[in-house]
Amino acid sequence: LRAGLEQRAAATQARELLELLLDTSHVVSKVEKLIKELPTAPSDSSDVEDRSVDKGYSGNDTTSPNVEAGTDVRETQSILLERIASEMNRLKFYISHAQNLPFIENMEKRVQGATKLLDGSLERCFVVGLEHRDAKVIYNCLRAYAAIDNTSSAEELFRTTVVSPLIQKIVPQNYAKAVSGVSSDDLEDDYEQIMQCVEKDCKFILEISSSANSGLHIFDFLANSILKEVHSAIMKGKPGACSPGKPKDFLRNYKASLKFLDFLEGYCPSKSAITKFRSEPAYTDFMRLWHVSVYFSLRFQEIAGGLDGALTATISPVGVNENQMKQKTLLLKQSIKLLESLQSCWSDDVLVFSHSDKFLRLSLQLISRYTTWLSSGLAARNASDGSTSSPADSEWALSVPVEDFIYVMHDVNAVIGELSESGDFVGRVNQLLASCPIEVLTLVKQSILQAVEPLKELLPSIMDVMIGVIVKRSNEDLKHLKGITATYRMTNKLPVRHSPYVSGILHPLKVFLEGDRVHYLSEDDKTKLRRGSTDKITATYYDMVSEVVNVARKTESSLQRLRQGQQKRIGGSTDASDNIISDTDKICMQLFLDIQEYARNLRTLGIDAREIESYRSLWQCVAPKDKQDSIQF
């Protein structure tokens, strides 16, 4: 039984193989017969075509009987070719299931010959259909190409027959002409002309291949015909157009190319068609022309290098006279260069949207570089002790007068305002990135605001530099205070007016506040400067007064013990000496007059001395006992 079943299965397999071979032989014969019929079907219409059709696309003229005959011939040929292609497709299927059989191998030459004849006939028919814009012929030929899975041949024929002649008229193929000045590397005008040609001379086949239920969606004439030819023309005629070595020209051509791609994508009937278009090798090769990463590197060097060059220069205000009434206008070329660099990163003639993350990073680096430059200078200024090991970034702070720090304070406030949430810069960036999700926009805004925070933290340090210099200058006058001790040890006169040095204590602060640059400070900064300076000056004043009074009291106590010892040895009375005003008392009386005058001078600056803690301690140190509780001046 098993042997019988195996015999039956073998017989069935042999019968199926025989039927396959017979079908294959039948299809080959059928294909050969149909190919032989091509010339005999009213196909040889060259004489009709030559007599009836002028050179060019004139197949739409239906008034001539000869033209109608030519149209019918082309359509008949295309229908027959589609039929042959369908049979060839079936033949390929049969051969794939009967490989390595002697019968099939013997038929191989016949199959190759039929394939060659079909390809040649289909090519000629398709080209004629393109030349006459015969929609029916093109449709049938495309279906034939699809049947034999040879879409690339149809796309290449369309490129060489229709697209290439059009592009060559627009983009010069001889690079020597471009170099000699006949044609520049600019592509904008070329793309405009190409888009007009696509609309006029290529749209017909795009509509045919994208028609519903046609099965022709497998063709991609946009990528493999139009874009491929444009790519070739640019490489041959204008290779310099893609060179990032000329950043402005490169960006202009790159944006024009993106606009051209958007135009081509407009012919895609669906999102899936757009995805397919972008995945084509021709699209990938075209995008590889544009070395955007190299372009960004060049822009990075240009922008960052420009800011570095400005930061290594000395501080010099720009346009001070013109900006006196414009409090928000930047004064220092370093600050001006920072904002120019930031604006350049996001300007239309620099920014590449696909690399916006890199330009954002560059913007944050620029802010950080400016902040580092400021902090290094301020640290060196605050720690200036004659050392020569200061970094290069800090030299500017050591060489400028303190009055120039008014410009620094003004500019830092202006930069912070420009980069704040309500500033123009953040608004500009968000506007350019408006197509991004709201989460991305939020992160971008936060990154910019966080980059500005270290800059805000430098404001007190800038104020401290100005206050420190003012206090140092005031200390020069305060040193004269120590002369009071010697004055009242050599005389019995009582003090009746304040000392001359008092009027000079606040003189450096007054000069600073009355300078021609102080109007660049905000009222709030002026108040902080007055209060901070007077607090430190008063604290120093108290320390010096306290030291003088303590030394005087110790000296007075020592002298008194000596006198008492002498009186005891000679048996004299100490009552007379008790009624004499001591040197310490005279010194305190003079200092009391001085601090009263000092308080009045503070009042002229808008400062109430009673609100300064160190002044209250100063009052307690030298005021008479009956005036300790009430500060009056």
Secondary structure, DSSP 8 states (H G I E B T S, - for coil): -HHHHHHHHHHHHHHHHHHHHHHHHHHHHHHHHHHHHHHHTTT--HHHHHHH--SSS-TT--S-HHHHHHHHHHHHHHHHHHHHHHHHHHHHHHHHTSTT-HHHHHTHHHHHHHHHHHHHHHHHHHHHHHHHT-HHHHHHHHHHHHHTT-HHHHHHHHIIIIIHHHHHHHS-S-HHHHHTTSS-S--HHHHHHHHHHIIIIIHHHHHHHT-TTSS-TT--HIIIIIIHHHHHHHHHH-GGGG-TTSHHHHHHHHHHHHHHHHHHHTT-SSHHHHHHHHHSHHHHHHHHT--HHHHHHHHHHHHHHHHHHHHTS---BSSTGGGTT-TTS--BHHHHHHHHHHHHHTSTTT--GGGHHHHHHHHHHHHHHHHHHHHHHHHHHHT-SS-S---GGGHHHHHS-GGGHHHHHHHHHHHHHHTSTTSHHHHHHHHHTTTS-HHHHHHHHHHHHHHHHHHHTTHHHHHHHHHHHHHHHHHHHHGGGGHHHHHHHS------S--TTHHHHSHHHHHHHTSTTGGGS-HHHHHHHHHHHHHHHHHHHHHHHHHHHHHHHHHHHHHHHHHHHHHHHHT--SHHHHTS--HHHHHHHHHHHHHHHHHHHHHHTT--GGG-HHHHHHHHHHS-GGGTT----
